[in-house]
């Protein structure tokens, strides 16, 4: 197949590009940076330099493809609003898919895409999925990963200096986690078989309560006295702003985290729970050494 990927040389594409090339596909990769052309070519793909904000560029990049891969990326004209970005990019992708008459697309979405504004920043994925579905000539595989183990890197300094892990829900609540390596596996599977109708696939590697997460982190980071501290939504939002996050994004990220206190957050995932991936918390922590 001829396949065009958005996402440049992100964590997932660094795995999927060489795998798709090795499988015999003709792969093109969209990047906004001339500096990444050489690295893309070394992986056996063709680099297409341009902006995903340009529908004409996207249309030309998608034209003649058997399949494309689209993902939410950058901030562009959204003014620092991830939810607004989802609607904007969804519209542009849909316009390009329609103009290029692409028969099949894989979309990197997210857990929470089945829900509304109550999930904060994740509402962007609901908007982008709905907009893409308007491209009626294109069949879609919506890949919905859960929270990334990589996000724990942002907590490392606090854990190592204060020996605490903070969140705005309690340690008895169970959360789902995954890794780009398991997401890439789902992406590659999505290009092997084109579904007869739009399909949704969740990607997760491990369920962990907060207590189980702390136990795993304590062992992997050699912090035996590491403990979970539950903070309020206001405290979490204030901490994110203090760390340099724009106020609107901090608010949406706090909403996203708070939504995990509700049964609805993982309801659809639990109804369609996939085979778990291979990357566990312990495996992730080994990458920090």
N, C-alpha and C positions, 0 to 999 in steps of 0.2 A: 504494500500500500504506500501511497504518498501521504505523509503525515506532517502537519505543521504544528509546532508547539509554542505556546506563549510561556513566559516564566524564565526565559534566558537560561542562566546556569545556576538556578536555585538548587536547594538540597535534593529535591525530588528529581528534577531534570538531570542532575549529574549521574543519577542511576538509570533513569529511563532512556536517555539519549543513546548511550552505547548499547544498551540492551535491544532497543528497537533497530538500531543499525545492524547489530549482529544477527538479528532475525531476518534481515534482508529488506527492511523497509527503507524507502527514500525519505529522509528526515530533514525538515527545515526547522530552524529555531529562530524565533523573533527576539531581538535584543535592541535596546535603545542605545547601546554603547559600542562604538567601533573597537574599543579596547578588548571586547570579548570575542571578536570574530575569530581570532587565531585559536583560542581555546575550544570554541565550538567546532571548528574545522578539525582539530586534533581528535575529537570524539567521533569523527566520520560524518558529521552533519553539515548542512549549508546554513550559514548565518544570513538572516534578513534583518537589516538595520532600519529601524523606524519606530514610530510611536504608536502605541495601542490607542491613543486618543484620536488617531487619524483613521476614520472609517474607510477612506479610499485606500490607504496603505494596507489595512487589515483585509479588505476585499481582495486586493491583488495577491496578498500573501496566502489567502485561503483558496483562491481560485484553482480549480483543477485537482484539489486534494480529495482523497478518499475519506480522510478523517482529520480532525483538528483537536487540539487540547487547549482549553481556555481556563484561566484562573483569575481571581481577584488579585490585582497587583498595583503597588504604588498608591499615591494619593491624588496626583494630577490636579484637576480643577475642582475637586470636592471640598476644598477649603478645610482639610483636616477632619472631615466627617466620614468615617468608614461606611456608615449606612448610606449616605448620599452617594459615595463612590460605587457601592454595589449596584444601585439603580442606574447610574451613568454608564458604568462599564457593561452591565447587562444589556442595555439598549444598544451600545456600539457593537458589541459582539453579535447580537441578534441581527442588526442591520447588515453587518459584513457576511454573516452566514447565509442570510437570505440572498444578498446580491451575488455571492459566489456560488450559491446553490450547493452547499456542502451537505452530503447525505448523512454524515455521522459526526458527532462531537462528544468528547469526554470533558466533563466539567469538574474541577476540584472545588467542591462545595464544603459543607461542614455539618456536624451535628448541630441541631437547632434550626436548620433550614426549614423544617416543617412548622416552625412557630412564628410568633409575631414580635412586636417591638419589646416585649417583656424580656427577651434574651439579649438585649443590648446590642453590642457590636455584631453579634452573629445574625442579626436581622438582615444584614447586608446580603447574606447567602440566600435567604428566603426571596428577597427582591430579585437577585440575579437569576435564580432558578426559574422564577415565574416569568421573567422577561425572556429568557432563552426559549422556554416552551412555546412562545409565540411564533418561533421559526418553525412552522408546521412541516416543512419539507425535510427537516433534520431530526434524526433520532438521537437521543441523548443517553449517556450513562452519567449519572450524578454520583460522584464519589464523595462520601461524607465522613471524613475522619473526625476523631474526638480530640481531646486536648493533647498537645505534644509534650513528651518528656523534656524536649529541648527548652521549653518555657521555664523549667526549673532552674536554668542557668541564671535567670534574673534574681533568684533568691539565694544564690550561693554565698555572696558576701555577708548577708544577714545571718545565714545559718552558721557560717564559719566564725564570725566575730561575736554574735550574740547568742548563738546556739538555740535559736528559735525559728520556727516557720509559721508565718501568719497568713490567715485567710478569713474571709467574712462568712464562713459557715463552719460547722463543728466537725470534729475529728471522727465522728461516727458515720458521717455521710460518705457514701461510696461514689467515686469518680472513675471515669474511663480514660485511659491513656493510650497513646500510640507513638510511633516513630516514623520519620520519612522513609526508612527502609521498607516498612510494611505498607505504607501508602504507595510507594513506587511499585510494589508487587501487585497491588490492586489496579493501579493504572495500566500496567502491562497486560494484566488479565483482560481489562476492558477493551484493549485493542485486538485481542485474539478472537473474540466472538462478538459480532455486532448484534445487539438485541433486536427483537421484532417490534418492540415498543419501548418507550422511555423506561429506564431502569434506575433504581437507587441501590447503592451498595455502601454500607457503613464499613469503616475500617477502625479496628481497635486491637490493642495488643494485650491489655491487662486491666482488670477491675481492681481498685485499691480504695479501702477506706482511708481516712486521714491518719488513723492510728497505724495502719499497715504501711502507708507511705512514709511516716516518720521512722518506723522500725527499719525499713529498707534504706532510707537516707542515712540514718544513724550508723548502720553497719557499713554501708558503702563509702561514707565520707569520714569514718572513724570519729564520729561525734556521739559518744554513748549517752550524753546528757541532752541531746537534741529534743525539743518538745514543741508541740503544736500550741499556738496561741490564737484563740478566736477573737477577731476584732469586728467592729461594727462596719456597716456599709460606708458611713461617713468617714471613719478612720482609714478604710482602705482607699477610698477616693482621694483623701487628703495626702496619703502616703505616695500615691502614684503621681499626683501633681507635684509634690515636693521633689520627687525623683526626676522631674523634667517632662512628664507626659502632659500634652495639652489637656485643658480642663474637660472639653467635650469628650475626647477619647477616654480619659480617665473615668468619666461618668459611665460611658457605655461599657467599658471593661468591668467596672464594678457591678453593673446590672447583669452582665454575662455571668460573672462569678456567683452572684446572689441567686440567679435562676437555678443553680444546681441544688438549691435547698428545696426545690419543688419536685414533686413526683413527675410532672409533665416533661421536665427537661430531657430525661432519658427514655421516656415512654416508647417513642417510635424506634429508638435503637434497640431496646429490650424486645420489642415485637419482631424485629428483623435482625437479631444479633448474629453477626457473621462468625466464621471460624476465627479464633484469635490469631494475631500475628505472632512472630517469633521473638520480637524484641521486648524484653521485660525491663522493669526498672533496674534490676541488677546488671543487665547487659548495657543499658544506657550509661549507668554510672561508670562502667569500665572505660567508656570513651572520654571521661574527664581526667583520666590518669595520664 
